[in-house]
Amino acid sequence: MSSSEREREQAAAAEPVAGGDLPKLSKKAYEKEVQRLQADLVSMQQWIKETGFRLVVIFEGRDAAGKGSAIKRITEYLNPRTARIVALPAPTERQKTQWYFQRYVEHLPAAGEIVLMDRSWYNRAGVERVMGFCTTAEYRRFLQQAPIFERLLVQDGILLVKYWFSVSDVEQEKRFRSRQTDPMRRWKLSPMDVQSISRWADYSRAKDEMFIHTDIAEAPWYTVESEDKKRSRINVMSHLLSIVPWEPREPPVVDIPHRPESVEYQRPPRSEFTYVPDVASRLVRDGK
């Protein structure tokens, strides 16, 4: 990516994007742009690997705001060995007795790695605060320590990018109801999620307080309008590419040798192996 191209993308990313009334993107335009951005992300990952850069990207926001689908598009073509998704379960009894940030530290990147956090240490300022899973003292300590912790990460050379996915109450409820009737996505809807409907204002106040204390110059919050998921995916991918100081790189070309002729090898009979049934052949027959 040239400096002029990056400047244009940074300028575009700086423009606030309103949700709700914007026209829908066509499927063709969306898929074409996503593919272009994914190609750049692959190139960026190669640059990160070669230079030893360390990148942490935090995805926070309302339930059903589109965090997971954005992460899926970002990582679709990345090498999973050096681009990891971290989505931690509830802490164990032992972890509850540790320093709060301790279990997150082990997931931070080494040189040449990307870590994408599907929720993060900000659970304490969100769901734990609203649902009473932490004490007021623990919450206040988090608000005090989080900026210090993040400044330490940045001072050590990690680029920490924090995204907040914003969605309206109407759109959130619509997505909840869609999940409720879809067996393939019903697992994404938990009793804890639906609490966000009745506690909408509580979550809003918690988010506002969190921003006041943790929107720091070294690691600012970037809000992603996610009323339209397709727009939000393109916007967050474009923004991420614009703030990582990468240069175009391509994985090295590997020479593929000619296969030598088989010498004194005879494959055993197929009858000696157990094969997965060829149920796909039924689709061919049904298609005819």
N, C-alpha and C positions, 0 to 999 in steps of 0.2 A: 504494500500500500504506500503510495507516494505521500509526501507531506501535505500537498494540496488536497488530496482525497481525504486524508485524515482530518484536516481542518474543516472541510465541508461536512463531514460526518459529525464532528464535534459541535459545529454550529447547529446542525439539525437536531442533535441530541439535546442541546440546550433549550430548544423551544418547548414550552409546555404543551402537552397533548391532552385535549379534553376528551372525556368519554361520553357515550350515550348517543349523541346526535350525528356522529360522523358516519358517512356512507360506508357500507361494507366493502371490504377488499374482495376483488374477484379471486376465485380459487387459483386461476392461472397465474395472476400477478403475485399472489402470496407465495405459491410454491416456487416460482422462479426466483424471488428475492430470498427466500429461506435457503434455497440451494446455493445461491451466491454467497450468502453469509456463512453457511456451513463450510464452504470451501475455504473461506478466509480463516475460520476458526481452526481448521486443520493446519493451515499454514502458520497460524499463531502458535498452536501447540508445538509445532516443530521448532519454532524460534525459542519458545520457553524451554524446551528440552535441551537445545544446543547451548543456550546462554546460562542455564542454571537458575532462571527466574523462578520465583515462587508466587503463586496467585491463590488467594482465597476469595470466593464469591459467596456471599450470604443471601439467601432468598427467604424473606419474611413477608408477612401480610395476612390478610383475612383468610379464613378457611374458604376453600373453593375459589380463591382469587387467581389461580392459574400458575402457581409457582412450579408445580410438578411438571406440567406440560412444557413450560419454558425450559426447564432443566433437560427434559427429554430431547427437545430439538437441539439444544446447545451441544449435548454430548453424543448425539446420534452417530457421528462419524469419527469421534475422537478416540484415541488409543486408551482403553480403560486401564492400562498399566500405569499411566501417568496422569490420568484425569479421573478422579474418584468422586463419587457422590456419597456424602455423609448424611444419613437420616437416622439419628439415634433414637432408640426406644426410651421409655421412661427409665429413670435411673434406678439401679438396684439399691437395696438397703445399705450396702457397703458404700456405693457411690454417693449416697445422700450424706455420708459423714465426711466426704472429701472436701477440699477446697472446691468451690463451685465450678471454676473453670478447668479443673484438673482433667476431667474426662474428655474435654474438647481438645486439650493440648496435644494428646497423642495422635490426633487426626490431622494436625497441621502439615502442610506440604514440606517435603525435602526439596533439594535443588532439582529444577526441571519438572516440577509437578504442579497440577491444578487441583484444587479441592473446591467442590461446590456443595454448600451446606443447605439441605432442604430443612429449614428451621435450624436454629443454632442456640448459642448461649442466651439469646434474647427470649427464649421460653420463660425465663424468670420474670422478665418485664411484661410479658403478655399473659399467657394462659395460667402460669403459676400465681401471678398477682391477682388476676380476676377470679380464679377458682379457689383461691385460698390455700394453694399447695405450698406456699412459703410464708414465713412470718414477715411482718412489716420490717423488722430489723434486717432480715436477709435480703429483702427487696431493696431497702435503702443502701445496704452495703453493695449490692450489685450495681446500682446506679452510680455509686462512687467509684467502684473498681473497674467497671467496663471500659470507660475512656482510658484509664491508666493501662489496662491490659492491652487494648488495641493500639495505643501509642507504642508500647513495647514491641508489638509485632511489626509495626511499620518501621520503627527505628532499626529493627533487625533485618530489614530489607524485604519484608513481605508486602505485596500489594493487597490491601483489604478493600473489597468492593461490597457495599451493602445496598441491597434492593428491597424496597417495600412495595408489594403489589397491592394496589388500591382497587376496590370494587364496591359498588353500591349495595345497600341492603336488599333492594329489589332483585338485582342480578344474582346476588349470593343465594337468596332463597330459591330463585329459579333453578340454579345449578344444583342445589341440594335436592330439589324435587326430581330433577332429571336423574340424579344418581339413585334416588330411592326406587325408581321404576326400571332401572337398568341393572340386570344381574351381573353384568361384566364390570360395573363400576360401583356396585353397592358397598363393596369393602372399603371404599374411600369415605363412606359416611358413618361416623361414629356418634354415640350419644354426646361425646364431648363437643363434636362439631356443631350439633344443633343447638347447643347451649349458646353459641355465638349469636343466634337470632334473638333470644330473650335478653341477652346481656350485651347487645350491640353498643349501647352508650358506655357501658363499663369498659369494653374493649377500646372504644374510641378515646376515652380519657387516659387509659393506660398507654396507648400508642402516643398520644400527645406528650405525656410526661416522659416517656422513653426518648422521644426525639429531642426534647429540651436538654436532656442530660448527655445524650450519646451522639448527637449530630455534630461531630467534631471536624475540624479542618483536615486532620490527618486521615480520617475515614468518615466522610460525610454519608448521609442517607440519600439515596436516589429513589424517588417515587416513580413507580411504573403504573400508568393508567391501564387497568386491566378489564375494563368493561367489555372490550372486544379482545378476545384472546389472541386472535391472529395478529392484530396490531401490536399487542403487548410483546409477543414473541419477537417480532421483527425489531421493535424498538429496543428491547433489552439486549438482543444479540448485537445490534449495530452499536449501541452505547458501549458495551463491553469491549468490542473491537477498537473503539475510538480512544479508550483511556489506558489500554495496555500499550506500552511503547514498543510494539513488535515491528519486525521487518519481514517481508515475504521470505518464506523458506519452503522448500519442498523436501519430502523424505528422499533419501538417496535412492537412486535406481539400482535395483539388484539384478545382476545378470542371471538369467535362468538357463542352466545348461541343457544340452540335448540329452534326452534319456538314452542311456546305453542299451544295447540289445541284451535281452535276458540270457543269462548263461547258466545252464544246468539248474533251472528252477521250474518246477511244475506246481501250479496252484492246486491245493487239495480240492476234492469234489465239494460242490455246494451243499450236498446232503449232510456234510459233517458240521455245518454251521447252523445256528438258529437265527433266522432273519425276522425282522419286523414285518408284519403282514402288509402287503401292498394295497392298502385301502384306497390309495389315490387312484388306482386303476378303475375303481367304481365311478369316480367322477368323469373319467374319459368315456365310459360306457353310457352313463346318464346323459352326458353332453351330446352323444350321438342320437 
